[in-house]
Amino acid sequence: MADDSTIGKPRLSPKARLRWDNVEKRHMLVFPEAALLLNETAAEILKLCDGERTVEQLVDTLAQQFVGADRKMIADEVTELLARLRTRGLLEA
């Protein structure tokens, strides 16, 4: 799991865009010369990455949205996704 303090208040890089794909009927993260199809959870995480919320606030919001889900599991998934996107240069803190 990535250290929350290294991510800060995450937001998408200017080169990355969250888009709905009408063909696939799911969200995609598009960036120069590539795109990632996102599952529902990843799309919900990225919708919250506005540069205003901390990782802890993202987890709190998602825990309220996905009632009954384990908060630690949500926190692990959030930090793992954010760390992977940051490594690819698709996320800023």
C-alpha positions in Angstrom: 0.0 0.0 0.0 1.3 3.4 -0.9 1.9 6.0 1.8 -1.0 8.5 1.8 1.4 11.4 2.6 3.2 10.9 -0.8 -0.1 11.4 -2.7 -1.5 14.5 -0.9 -4.6 15.9 -2.6 -4.7 13.9 -5.8 -6.0 15.2 -9.1 -5.7 14.0 -12.7 -2.8 15.2 -14.7 -3.7 17.8 -17.4 -2.9 15.2 -20.0 -5.5 12.7 -18.6 -9.2 12.9 -19.0 -12.0 10.8 -17.5 -14.5 10.0 -20.2 -17.6 7.9 -20.6 -17.4 5.4 -23.5 -20.8 4.8 -25.2 -19.5 1.7 -27.0 -18.1 0.0 -23.9 -20.7 1.5 -21.6 -18.1 2.4 -19.0 -15.6 5.1 -18.0 -12.2 5.3 -19.6 -9.1 7.3 -18.6 -7.7 8.7 -21.8 -4.3 10.2 -22.2 -2.0 10.8 -25.2 -1.9 7.7 -27.4 -3.6 5.4 -24.9 -6.6 4.7 -22.8 -7.5 2.6 -19.8 -10.9 1.0 -19.4 -12.0 1.5 -15.8 -14.2 -0.6 -13.5 -16.9 1.1 -11.5 -14.7 1.4 -8.4 -11.8 3.0 -10.2 -14.1 5.4 -12.0 -15.7 6.5 -8.7 -12.3 7.1 -7.2 -11.1 9.2 -10.1 -14.3 11.3 -10.1 -13.3 12.4 -6.6 -9.7 13.3 -7.5 -10.2 17.1 -7.9 -7.2 18.3 -6.0 -9.4 19.5 -3.1 -9.8 16.2 -1.2 -7.1 14.3 0.7 -6.8 10.6 0.2 -8.5 10.1 3.6 -11.5 12.2 2.4 -11.7 10.1 -0.7 -11.8 6.9 1.4 -14.5 8.5 3.7 -16.7 9.4 0.7 -16.3 6.0 -0.9 -17.1 4.2 2.4 -20.3 6.2 2.6 -21.1 5.5 -1.0 -20.4 1.8 -0.9 -22.3 0.9 2.4 -21.2 -2.3 3.9 -17.8 -2.4 2.1 -14.8 -2.8 4.4 -13.1 0.6 4.9 -9.6 -0.8 5.0 -10.2 -2.6 1.7 -11.4 0.7 0.2 -8.4 2.5 1.5 -6.1 -0.2 0.1 -7.7 0.0 -3.3 -7.7 3.8 -3.4 -4.0 4.1 -2.5 -3.0 1.3 -4.8 -4.8 2.8 -7.8 -3.5 6.3 -7.1 0.1 5.1 -6.7 -0.2 3.2 -10.1 -1.6 6.3 -11.8 1.0 8.5 -10.3 3.8 6.2 -11.5 2.4 6.5 -15.0 2.3 10.3 -14.7 -1.5 10.5 -14.9 -2.0 11.8 -11.4 -0.7 14.9 -9.6 -0.6 15.6 -5.8 
